[in-house]
């Protein structure tokens, strides 16, 4: 009994030596409201794009973007969302003069920057560069705003650093949401040609709607018919510009019947052997060979160097629009979708693939090597 009393006494002594924090009975202070006061814009998106000289409108790894050293401030409304996954670490904003990609370098941007929200950007210290122009300089790409691309293969890189983003990109009041109304394309002169810029076509970079798109496009440059297109590499760790390392899955017999290729679908397509007959490199070059001669897909597990990640797919369409003289002009447009988007493996209806049913597409009007592309926000932007 004495033993138990001693133990109890010892426990009481230990407890009495503990320092207890006082019980918190007050309310935590309310967080300070976010200050949505933003700088005053003093330039348009077209003004900023004009800072990119013609000499940068060419594919050249040695070129860096143009640093903005002046106090240029632009603003626009957000026209994209990365929630479905078809945009990656970037968003587009637009004003009345055009649209531009802002390379923020973050995932989940839709949580911070809502479609239709006003965004203001202090451009001083940032870089405007070109993405997608060809090597000859006669097929333009898109102007982008980001950080320096020095040391990379691109003219601009992602901003990424939170301090840089917070000092340059300002969000307007999230209650002031005015979703962008797409520009409906009804005439040929609303679309860019191979060397258009925002100075000559204000719809570049904007959200647009193009009705009456029929599957397939005849490329007059190469005198070939195109349906789907995807670019593969024999070895993704080697030079991706080398012709001997490239496989162009293109034409009308690609077997691609979904809007993109997820990693699983990409692997299935490789293992099926349906692409074995496509050429490695350019068909006119001596080193060209059939893809199927590079390895044995169905034997040993196949083409180990070929990147089996998800792949973006372009589907070619043709729209016939009235030109300046009233006659119809056939224009080729690529609809681009990423293999990482939620709707990558959504099927393209068979009557669309065989060209009997047109579609209407709403997306960002992009340029790549002088060719028109539409990048959709979601599968619902493609209407059958």
Secondary structure by P-SEA (a helix, b strand, c coil): caaaaaaaaaaaaaaaacccccccccccccccccccccccccccaaaaaaccccccccccccccccccccbbbbbbcccccccccccccccccccccbbbbbccccccccccccccbbbbbbccccccccccccccccbbbbbbbccccccccccbbbcccaaaaaaccccccccccccbbbbbbccccccccccccccccccccccccccccccccccccccccccbbbbbbcccccccccccccccccccccccccccccaaaaaaaaaacccccccccccccccccccccccccccccccccccccbbbbbbbbbbbbbcccccbbbbbbbbbbbccccccccccccccccccbbbbbbccccccccbbbbbbcccccccc
